[in-house]
Amino acid sequence: MTLLKVEDLEVSFSIHGRELKAVRGISFELNSSEAIGIVGESGCGKSTAMQALTRLIRASKIQGKALYNSRDLLLMSEEELRRVRGKEIGMIFQDPMTSLNPTMKVGSQICEGLLFHKMATVIDARSKALELLKLVQVPEPNLRLDQYPHQLSGGLRQRVLIAIALACNPKILIADEPTTALDVTIQAQLLHLLKEMQRHFKMGLILITHDLGVVSSLCDRILVMYGGKIVEQGTSEEILLRPRHPYTQMLLRSRPRLDQPKTERLSPIGGSPPNLLKPPSGCPFEERCPKATPLCASPPPFFSNAACWLYKEGS
């Protein structure tokens, strides 16, 4: 069953009278109990696109469709969105220190959504908060309920954010770089926890990251974004083992691998991402692509799940 269907989403910002086209017509679907990963370099539009779905950003233009339960999120009033945010669509933000309120105790922050959506009384909400802290494997949960965010480590703060996002049993969970600034051991624990929580609550999961290693163990499908567009999409196996778009191929070659000889150098992607104040009319990766041809000056449609003229039918 399709939980979310996004069609031709565009997001722009006004900067000194000029239009910055951060997201340029992306489309995808999220199915029930499915995990999809959105990957790409910083500035490619991953977080902007997901925050625009529930209008958590102030953009000069957000257009397209985002159908959730046959309702268009982009056409909802602010009051309707408040009933959806947190309750039906949960979100884990990038930085746990700035995402948590430093003046509120952890327990109060977990209870806040339950009380706002009238899903529990004050007493029941506290019991639910304790249950959630146990579920996300926070040690000494009774003690943590009455602590402030600055009294917790980065890993524990991230677990608290997961507990807040799960408090109202959402149908969709958006996790925006949930392992940023955490050491690799804690990263592995949190990714395993996210997968377990997805199965436990039977949610659809959207994971935003620039790390292909993260999505390999967690996601069923992967969307690769570049220059505000989706340039390739497919199953995790297809993207990681048989990448087709040159950008995806170069992303994979630029990351360290344990099976590579120590003497083998990484292969960085040369050049810089496109200027989205004046985005290219053709393939956004044309200027950095070693396989570019004159045809790349025209916008490529999707051939075999990759928006690349290399796979033009009949060529």
C-alpha positions in Angstrom: 0.0 0.0 0.0 1.3 3.4 -1.0 1.7 5.7 2.1 3.1 8.8 0.4 3.2 9.8 -3.2 5.2 12.8 -4.2 4.8 14.3 -7.7 6.9 17.1 -9.2 7.9 18.7 -5.9 9.6 22.0 -6.4 11.1 24.2 -3.6 12.6 27.6 -4.1 14.0 30.4 -1.9 14.2 34.1 -2.6 17.8 35.4 -2.0 18.3 39.1 -2.6 15.6 39.2 -5.3 16.9 36.0 -7.0 15.3 32.6 -7.0 17.3 29.7 -5.6 15.8 26.5 -7.0 16.7 24.0 -4.2 14.4 21.2 -5.3 13.6 20.9 -9.0 10.7 18.5 -9.7 11.3 15.3 -7.8 8.8 12.4 -7.7 8.8 9.2 -5.6 6.5 6.9 -3.6 6.9 5.4 -0.1 5.0 2.1 0.6 3.8 0.8 3.9 6.6 -0.8 6.0 9.2 0.2 3.4 12.5 2.0 4.1 13.9 4.3 1.4 17.2 6.2 1.5 17.8 9.6 -0.1 21.5 10.1 -0.7 23.7 12.8 -2.2 26.2 15.5 -1.4 25.5 18.3 1.0 23.3 21.0 -0.7 21.7 18.6 -3.2 18.2 19.2 -1.7 17.6 16.1 0.4 16.6 17.7 3.7 14.9 20.7 2.0 12.6 18.3 0.1 11.5 16.3 3.1 11.0 19.4 5.3 8.9 21.0 2.6 6.5 18.1 2.7 5.2 19.2 6.1 6.1 22.9 5.5 8.8 23.0 8.2 10.8 25.5 6.2 9.9 29.0 5.0 10.3 28.9 1.2 9.2 31.4 -1.4 7.7 28.6 -3.4 6.6 25.0 -2.6 4.6 23.4 -5.4 3.7 19.9 -6.7 1.8 17.2 -4.9 2.5 15.2 -1.8 -0.4 12.8 -1.4 -0.8 11.2 2.0 -4.0 9.1 2.7 -5.4 10.7 -0.5 -4.8 14.2 1.0 -2.3 16.7 -0.4 0.0 17.8 2.4 1.0 20.9 0.4 -2.6 22.1 0.3 -3.4 21.5 3.9 -4.0 24.5 6.2 -1.6 25.1 9.1 -4.2 23.7 11.5 -4.6 20.5 9.5 -0.8 20.1 9.3 -0.5 20.4 13.1 -2.7 17.4 13.4 -0.5 15.4 11.0 3.0 16.5 12.2 4.2 14.3 15.0 1.0 12.2 15.1 1.1 10.7 11.6 4.4 11.8 10.3 7.4 11.9 12.7 10.7 13.4 12.1 14.2 13.0 13.6 16.3 16.1 13.0 20.1 16.3 12.3 21.5 17.8 15.5 20.2 16.3 18.7 21.6 19.2 20.8 19.9 22.0 18.9 16.7 19.9 18.2 16.0 19.3 21.9 14.8 22.2 24.1 17.6 22.9 26.6 15.1 24.3 29.2 12.8 21.3 29.3 13.4 17.9 30.9 13.6 14.9 28.6 10.4 13.4 29.9 8.4 16.6 29.3 9.6 16.8 25.7 8.6 13.2 25.0 5.1 13.8 26.6 4.6 17.1 24.7 3.3 15.4 21.5 1.1 13.0 23.3 -0.6 15.8 25.3 -0.9 18.1 22.2 -2.6 15.4 20.2 -4.7 14.4 23.2 -3.5 10.8 23.1 -2.9 10.5 26.8 -3.4 12.1 30.2 -0.5 13.7 32.0 0.0 10.5 34.1 -0.4 8.2 31.2 2.0 10.3 29.0 4.7 10.0 31.6 4.3 6.2 31.7 4.4 6.1 27.9 7.6 8.3 27.9 9.2 5.8 30.3 8.2 2.9 28.1 9.6 4.7 25.0 13.0 5.3 26.7 13.2 1.6 27.6 12.2 0.8 24.0 15.0 2.9 22.5 17.4 1.3 25.0 18.2 4.3 27.1 19.9 3.1 30.3 18.4 4.2 33.7 15.2 5.5 32.0 13.6 6.6 35.3 16.6 8.9 36.0 16.8 10.2 32.4 13.1 11.3 32.4 14.0 14.2 34.8 17.3 15.2 33.3 18.0 18.0 30.8 19.5 17.4 27.3 22.9 18.8 28.4 23.2 16.0 31.0 23.1 13.3 28.2 25.7 12.2 25.8 25.2 12.7 22.0 24.1 9.1 21.5 21.5 9.3 24.3 20.2 12.6 23.0 19.7 11.0 19.6 17.8 8.1 21.2 15.6 10.7 23.0 14.8 12.3 19.6 13.8 8.8 18.3 11.6 8.3 21.3 9.9 11.7 20.7 9.4 10.9 17.0 7.8 7.5 17.9 5.7 8.8 20.8 2.4 9.0 18.7 3.0 5.8 16.7 3.4 7.7 13.3 2.8 5.9 10.0 5.8 7.7 8.4 9.2 8.4 10.0 11.6 10.8 8.4 15.2 10.5 9.8 17.4 13.4 8.7 21.1 12.4 9.1 20.3 10.6 12.4 23.9 9.5 13.0 25.7 12.8 12.3 28.6 13.5 14.6 28.4 10.1 16.4 31.2 7.6 16.5 30.9 4.5 14.4 30.0 2.2 17.3 27.0 4.4 18.3 26.1 4.8 14.7 25.7 1.1 14.2 23.6 0.8 17.4 21.3 3.6 16.3 20.8 2.2 12.8 20.0 -1.2 14.2 17.6 0.5 16.6 15.9 2.4 13.7 15.4 -0.8 11.8 13.9 -2.5 14.8 11.6 0.4 15.5 10.4 0.4 11.9 9.5 -3.2 12.1 8.0 -2.9 15.6 5.7 0.1 14.5 5.3 -1.1 10.9 6.2 2.4 9.6 7.3 3.7 6.3 10.9 5.1 6.8 12.6 7.9 4.8 16.3 8.1 5.7 18.3 11.1 4.6 22.0 10.7 4.4 25.2 11.3 2.4 26.6 8.0 3.5 25.9 5.1 1.2 27.2 2.7 3.8 24.3 3.7 6.1 21.6 3.0 3.6 23.1 -0.3 2.5 22.0 -2.1 5.7 18.8 -0.2 6.4 16.9 0.6 3.1 14.9 -1.3 0.6 15.2 1.4 -2.1 17.6 4.3 -2.7 17.0 7.6 -4.4 20.2 9.5 -5.5 19.8 13.3 -5.6 22.1 15.8 -7.2 21.5 19.5 -8.0 17.9 19.4 -6.7 16.9 16.4 -8.8 16.7 12.6 -8.5 19.3 11.3 -10.9 18.9 7.6 -10.1 16.6 5.3 -8.2 16.4 1.6 -7.6 16.7 -1.2 -5.0 19.6 -1.0 -2.6 21.2 -4.0 -4.5 20.8 -2.2 -7.9 22.3 1.1 -6.7 25.2 -0.3 -4.6 26.2 -3.2 -6.9 25.1 -2.1 -10.3 25.0 1.8 -10.3 24.2 3.3 -13.7 24.4 7.1 -13.4 28.0 8.4 -13.5 27.4 10.4 -10.3 26.3 7.3 -8.4 29.3 5.4 -9.7 31.7 8.2 -8.6 30.0 8.5 -5.2 30.7 4.8 -4.6 34.3 5.1 -5.7 34.9 8.1 -3.4 34.1 6.2 -0.2 36.6 4.0 1.7 36.0 0.3 1.7 37.5 -2.4 3.8 38.1 -4.7 0.9 40.3 -2.2 -0.9 44.1 -2.4 -0.7 45.6 0.1 1.7 47.7 1.5 -1.1 44.7 2.2 -3.3 43.8 5.9 -3.2 40.2 7.2 -3.0 38.8 8.8 -6.1 37.2 12.2 -5.2 34.6 13.8 -7.4 36.3 16.8 -9.0 34.6 20.2 -9.4 31.7 21.7 -7.5 27.9 21.2 -7.4 25.9 23.4 -9.7 24.9 26.9 -8.7 21.1 26.6 -8.0 20.6 30.3 -8.4 21.3 29.6 -12.1 20.8 25.9 -12.4 21.9 24.1 -15.6 19.2 23.5 -18.2 20.5 20.0 -19.0 21.9 17.2 -16.8 22.9 18.8 -13.5 26.1 16.6 -13.4 27.3 17.6 -16.9 30.2 19.9 -15.8 31.7 17.3 -13.5 31.0 14.2 -15.5 33.9 12.5 -17.3 31.4 10.8 -19.7 29.5 14.0 -20.7 28.5 14.4 -24.4 26.9 17.3 -26.2 23.5 15.6 -25.6 23.9 16.2 -21.9 23.1 19.9 -22.5 19.5 18.8 -22.8 17.6 17.5 -19.7 17.6 13.7 -19.7 14.5 11.6 -18.9 14.8 8.4 -16.9 16.3 5.4 -18.9 16.5 2.2 -16.8 16.1 4.1 -13.6 18.9 6.6 -14.3 18.4 10.1 -15.7 21.3 9.8 -18.1 21.6 10.0 -21.9 24.1 7.1 -21.8 21.1 4.8 -21.6 19.0 6.3 -24.3 16.9 3.6 -25.9 18.3 2.3 -29.1 21.8 3.7 -28.5 
